[in-house]
Amino acid sequence: MLHYAVVFFVIAIIAAVLGFSGIAGAASNIAWILFVVFLILAVISLFRKKV
Protein backbone atom coordinates (compact mmCIF):
# COMPACT_ATOMS: atom_id res chain seq x y z
CA MET A 1 0.00 0.00 0.00
CA LEU A 2 2.79 2.40 0.87
CA HIS A 3 4.52 1.52 -2.40
CA TYR A 4 1.48 2.63 -4.40
CA ALA A 5 1.25 5.87 -2.41
CA VAL A 6 4.88 6.67 -3.24
CA VAL A 7 4.33 5.81 -6.91
CA PHE A 8 1.34 8.14 -7.18
CA PHE A 9 3.28 10.85 -5.34
CA VAL A 10 6.12 10.58 -7.86
CA ILE A 11 3.59 10.71 -10.72
CA ALA A 12 2.09 13.84 -9.16
CA ILE A 13 5.50 15.53 -8.92
CA ILE A 14 6.39 14.67 -12.52
CA ALA A 15 3.00 15.85 -13.78
CA ALA A 16 3.30 19.10 -11.83
CA VAL A 17 6.76 19.79 -13.26
CA LEU A 18 5.44 19.17 -16.77
CA GLY A 19 2.45 21.46 -16.19
CA PHE A 20 -0.36 18.92 -16.01
CA SER A 21 -2.11 20.38 -12.98
CA GLY A 22 -5.24 18.23 -13.25
CA ILE A 23 -3.32 14.98 -13.37
CA ALA A 24 -0.99 16.18 -10.61
CA GLY A 25 -3.92 17.04 -8.36
CA ALA A 26 -5.64 13.73 -8.96
CA ALA A 27 -2.45 11.74 -8.39
CA SER A 28 -1.67 13.62 -5.19
CA ASN A 29 -5.20 12.99 -3.88
CA ILE A 30 -4.88 9.28 -4.64
CA ALA A 31 -1.46 9.20 -2.96
CA TRP A 32 -2.86 10.94 0.12
CA ILE A 33 -5.80 8.51 0.38
CA LEU A 34 -3.53 5.47 0.00
CA PHE A 35 -1.15 6.84 2.63
CA VAL A 36 -3.99 7.35 5.11
CA VAL A 37 -5.29 3.83 4.44
CA PHE A 38 -1.76 2.50 4.99
CA LEU A 39 -1.50 4.32 8.33
CA ILE A 40 -4.87 3.02 9.50
CA LEU A 41 -3.99 -0.56 8.55
CA ALA A 42 -0.56 -0.25 10.18
CA VAL A 43 -2.08 0.94 13.45
CA ILE A 44 -4.69 -1.84 13.38
CA SER A 45 -1.98 -4.39 12.70
CA LEU A 46 0.18 -3.02 15.50
CA PHE A 47 -2.62 -3.26 18.06
CA ARG A 48 -3.68 -6.66 16.83
CA LYS A 49 -0.19 -8.14 17.31
CA LYS A 50 0.03 -6.88 20.90
CA VAL A 51 -3.23 -8.46 22.02
OpenMM code with the backbone's topology and positions (N, CA, C; nanometers):
from openmm import Vec3, app, unit

residues = "MET LEU HIS TYR ALA VAL VAL PHE PHE VAL ILE ALA ILE ILE ALA ALA VAL LEU GLY PHE SER GLY ILE ALA GLY ALA ALA SER ASN ILE ALA TRP ILE LEU PHE VAL VAL PHE LEU ILE LEU ALA VAL ILE SER LEU PHE ARG LYS LYS VAL".split()
positions = [
    Vec3(0.0832, -0.1187, 0.0000),
    Vec3(0.0000, 0.0000, 0.0000),
    Vec3(0.0877, 0.1251, 0.0000),
    Vec3(0.1894, 0.1240, 0.0810),
    Vec3(0.2786, 0.2402, 0.0868),
    Vec3(0.3520, 0.2567, -0.0457),
    Vec3(0.3837, 0.1465, -0.1101),
    Vec3(0.4519, 0.1522, -0.2396),
    Vec3(0.3656, 0.2272, -0.3419),
    Vec3(0.2366, 0.1965, -0.3458),
    Vec3(0.1482, 0.2634, -0.4404),
    Vec3(0.1334, 0.4114, -0.4072),
    Vec3(0.1319, 0.4456, -0.2801),
    Vec3(0.1247, 0.5867, -0.2409),
    Vec3(0.2476, 0.6620, -0.2902),
    Vec3(0.3644, 0.6025, -0.2771),
    Vec3(0.4879, 0.6666, -0.3241),
    Vec3(0.4873, 0.6788, -0.4761),
    Vec3(0.4394, 0.5763, -0.5451),
    Vec3(0.4333, 0.5805, -0.6912),
    Vec3(0.3426, 0.6941, -0.7381),
    Vec3(0.2244, 0.7065, -0.6783),
    Vec3(0.1341, 0.8139, -0.7177),
    Vec3(0.1899, 0.9506, -0.6805),
    Vec3(0.2648, 0.9590, -0.5712),
    Vec3(0.3277, 1.0852, -0.5343),
    Vec3(0.4328, 1.1256, -0.6375),
    Vec3(0.5113, 1.0298, -0.6836),
    Vec3(0.6116, 1.0584, -0.7865),
    Vec3(0.5435, 1.0990, -0.9175),
    Vec3(0.4347, 1.0332, -0.9520),
    Vec3(0.3588, 1.0710, -1.0717),
    Vec3(0.3064, 1.2133, -1.0578),
    Vec3(0.2592, 1.2497, -0.9384),
    Vec3(0.2092, 1.3844, -0.9157),
    Vec3(0.3202, 1.4880, -0.9309),
    Vec3(0.4376, 1.4585, -0.8799),
    Vec3(0.5501, 1.5526, -0.8916),
    Vec3(0.5906, 1.5695, -1.0381),
    Vec3(0.6010, 1.4591, -1.1111),
    Vec3(0.6389, 1.4669, -1.2522),
    Vec3(0.5334, 1.5433, -1.3321),
    Vec3(0.4063, 1.5161, -1.3068),
    Vec3(0.2995, 1.5852, -1.3781),
    Vec3(0.2987, 1.7340, -1.3449),
    Vec3(0.3265, 1.7690, -1.2205),
    Vec3(0.3301, 1.9099, -1.1825),
    Vec3(0.4455, 1.9828, -1.2502),
    Vec3(0.5599, 1.9177, -1.2600),
    Vec3(0.6758, 1.9789, -1.3263),
    Vec3(0.6461, 1.9996, -1.4747),
    Vec3(0.5756, 1.9061, -1.5355),
    Vec3(0.5444, 1.9167, -1.6773),
    Vec3(0.4241, 2.0071, -1.7043),
    Vec3(0.3548, 2.0516, -1.6008),
    Vec3(0.2447, 2.1456, -1.6187),
    Vec3(0.1069, 2.0843, -1.6273),
    Vec3(0.0945, 1.9575, -1.5998),
    Vec3(-0.0360, 1.8924, -1.6014),
    Vec3(-0.0984, 1.9017, -1.4622),
    Vec3(-0.1617, 2.0143, -1.4341),
    Vec3(-0.2107, 2.0384, -1.2980),
    Vec3(-0.3262, 1.9458, -1.2606),
    Vec3(-0.4117, 1.9118, -1.3559),
    Vec3(-0.5245, 1.8232, -1.3253),
    Vec3(-0.4784, 1.6840, -1.2877),
    Vec3(-0.3856, 1.6313, -1.3653),
    Vec3(-0.3323, 1.4981, -1.3374),
    Vec3(-0.2530, 1.4990, -1.2072),
    Vec3(-0.1780, 1.6082, -1.1843),
    Vec3(-0.0989, 1.6183, -1.0612),
    Vec3(-0.1900, 1.6227, -0.9387),
    Vec3(-0.2981, 1.6960, -0.9481),
    Vec3(-0.3921, 1.7040, -0.8360),
    Vec3(-0.4581, 1.5708, -0.8075),
    Vec3(-0.4996, 1.5031, -0.9135),
    Vec3(-0.5642, 1.3726, -0.8957),
    Vec3(-0.4665, 1.2711, -0.8377),
    Vec3(-0.3446, 1.2699, -0.8886),
    Vec3(-0.2453, 1.1741, -0.8391),
    Vec3(-0.2090, 1.2028, -0.6942),
    Vec3(-0.1998, 1.3306, -0.6579),
    Vec3(-0.1670, 1.3621, -0.5189),
    Vec3(-0.2821, 1.3256, -0.4253),
    Vec3(-0.4056, 1.3412, -0.4708),
    Vec3(-0.5195, 1.2991, -0.3884),
    Vec3(-0.5206, 1.1476, -0.3695),
    Vec3(-0.4930, 1.0744, -0.4746),
    Vec3(-0.4876, 0.9283, -0.4643),
    Vec3(-0.3749, 0.8864, -0.3704),
    Vec3(-0.2584, 0.9520, -0.3837),
    Vec3(-0.1458, 0.9199, -0.2959),
    Vec3(-0.1801, 0.9474, -0.1507),
    Vec3(-0.2481, 1.0591, -0.1247),
    Vec3(-0.2861, 1.0942, 0.0124),
    Vec3(-0.3840, 0.9911, 0.0698),
    Vec3(-0.4822, 0.9501, -0.0082),
    Vec3(-0.5798, 0.8506, 0.0378),
    Vec3(-0.5106, 0.7173, 0.0668),
    Vec3(-0.4232, 0.6738, -0.0227),
    Vec3(-0.3529, 0.5471, -0.0003),
    Vec3(-0.2628, 0.5534, 0.1217),
    Vec3(-0.2001, 0.6697, 0.1456),
    Vec3(-0.1150, 0.6844, 0.2632),
    Vec3(-0.1971, 0.6773, 0.3916),
    Vec3(-0.3126, 0.7396, 0.3924),
    Vec3(-0.3990, 0.7352, 0.5112),
    Vec3(-0.4482, 0.5929, 0.5355),
    Vec3(-0.4860, 0.5230, 0.4289),
    Vec3(-0.5292, 0.3834, 0.4436),
    Vec3(-0.4145, 0.2987, 0.4977),
    Vec3(-0.2923, 0.3224, 0.4484),
    Vec3(-0.1760, 0.2499, 0.4992),
    Vec3(-0.1573, 0.2755, 0.6487),
    Vec3(-0.1682, 0.4020, 0.6910),
    Vec3(-0.1505, 0.4323, 0.8330),
    Vec3(-0.2565, 0.3645, 0.9188),
    Vec3(-0.3796, 0.3660, 0.8734),
    Vec3(-0.4874, 0.3020, 0.9495),
    Vec3(-0.4624, 0.1517, 0.9613),
    Vec3(-0.4260, 0.0883, 0.8505),
    Vec3(-0.3990, -0.0560, 0.8548),
    Vec3(-0.2761, -0.0884, 0.9384),
    Vec3(-0.1756, -0.0018, 0.9368),
    Vec3(-0.0561, -0.0247, 1.0180),
    Vec3(-0.0888, -0.0166, 1.1659),
    Vec3(-0.1703, 0.0800, 1.2039),
    Vec3(-0.2083, 0.0936, 1.3451),
    Vec3(-0.2928, -0.0248, 1.3891),
    Vec3(-0.3864, -0.0666, 1.3050),
    Vec3(-0.4686, -0.1836, 1.3383),
    Vec3(-0.3814, -0.3082, 1.3535),
    Vec3(-0.2868, -0.3236, 1.2632),
    Vec3(-0.1980, -0.4390, 1.2699),
    Vec3(-0.1110, -0.4346, 1.3955),
    Vec3(-0.0649, -0.3167, 1.4310),
    Vec3(0.0181, -0.3018, 1.5504),
    Vec3(-0.0589, -0.3407, 1.6764),
    Vec3(-0.1823, -0.2930, 1.6882),
    Vec3(-0.2618, -0.3256, 1.8059),
    Vec3(-0.3055, -0.4718, 1.8063),
    Vec3(-0.3249, -0.5277, 1.6901),
    Vec3(-0.3678, -0.6662, 1.6825),
    Vec3(-0.2559, -0.7612, 1.7248),
    Vec3(-0.1334, -0.7284, 1.6936),
    Vec3(-0.0195, -0.8140, 1.7311),
    Vec3(0.0050, -0.8125, 1.8812),
    Vec3(-0.0229, -0.6994, 1.9466),
    Vec3(0.0032, -0.6881, 2.0901),
    Vec3(-0.0987, -0.7628, 2.1737),
    Vec3(-0.2172, -0.7829, 2.1232),
    Vec3(-0.3235, -0.8462, 2.2017),
    Vec3(-0.3164, -0.9946, 2.1942),
] * unit.nanometer
topology = app.Topology()
chain = topology.addChain("A")
for resn in residues:
    res = topology.addResidue(resn, chain)
    for name in ("N", "CA", "C"):
        topology.addAtom(name, app.Element.getBySymbol(name[0]), res)
